[in-house]
Amino acid sequence: MNKRLIGLLAVLQLTGCATVSTLNAAKPGAPVVYSGVRLDWYAIEGGCCATDHFGTQAPAWPRVDLPFSTLLDTLLLPLSVLTVLGFGVQAHGGL
């Protein structure tokens, strides 16, 4: 039963993950480096207009999402940096 619970929590987390949301939003011209972490901090600080800044809504529990977004943003950092530097990598994100 513990494995099922962990699997369920993982699926639920990915559906609300700020990094996944910002990369799926693909807001044109928006920086992509640590976009999920930025969205979480924006929500934690009480930002009002996440959709305007990131192209997506903030997760329901940004404090819970923050460590997972930090990990995923760190894993995706090489792609994000290449995108920002203009090397033709087609990653997109918010803020």
N, C-alpha and C positions, 0 to 999 in steps of 0.2 A: 504494500500500500504506500509506503514512503516513496518508492520510485514513481508511482502514478501521481502523487501529490507534487513531487518535484517537477515532473514533466508538465503537469497542468500549470504550475506557476511559471515555468519557462515560456510556455506558449502565451499565457496572459501577459507576461512581461514584454515579449516581443511585439505584441499588438499595440502596446502603449509606449514603446521605447521612443524616446525623443530623437535619437540618432536615426532610427529607421524612418520615422515620420518626416524629419527634415530632408533626408535624402530622397524620399518618395515625393516630396512636395516639388522638388526641382525648380525652385523660384529663380528666375533668370537674374544673373548679376549678383547674387548673394554669395558671400564668403562661405566656405564649407568646412574650414578648420574648426574642429570641436563644436560643430553646430548643435549637436544634441545636448552637450553640457551647457552651452549658452542658453538654449531654450529652457532647460531645467532651472538654471539660475534666474532667468527672466521670470519664470513662474513663481519661484520661491520668493523673489523680491516683490512680487505682487504686480508684475507687468500686466497691462490691460489689453494689449492688442497683439497677441502672439501671431495671429494669422497675418497681420500686416507686416510684421518683421520677419517671420520665419516661413510663411506660406502654409502653416499648419497649426492646429491647436496644441497647447501644452498637455503633457500627460496628466492624468488625474492625481497621481501621487508623485510629484517631481522629486521629493526627497528620497523616495524608494528607488526611483529610476536613475538618480544621479550616478551611483557607482557603476551600474550596468552601462549607461551611456558613456561614462568616462572610459571604461574598458573597450567598448566598441569603437569609440572615436579614436582611441590610441591605436587600436589595431588597423584602422582605416587611415591613419595619419599620412603614410607615404602617398596614398592615392589623393588625399586632400591637398597635400603640398604640391604634388605634380599638377593638379588641376589649377591651383592658384597661380603657379608659375607659368601656366600656359603650354604644357607639354602634350596637349591633345587628349588627356584623360577626361572622360565625360562623366565626372561625378558632380552632383548638384546638391545644394543644401540651403539652409536658412541663415539669417542674420548677416 
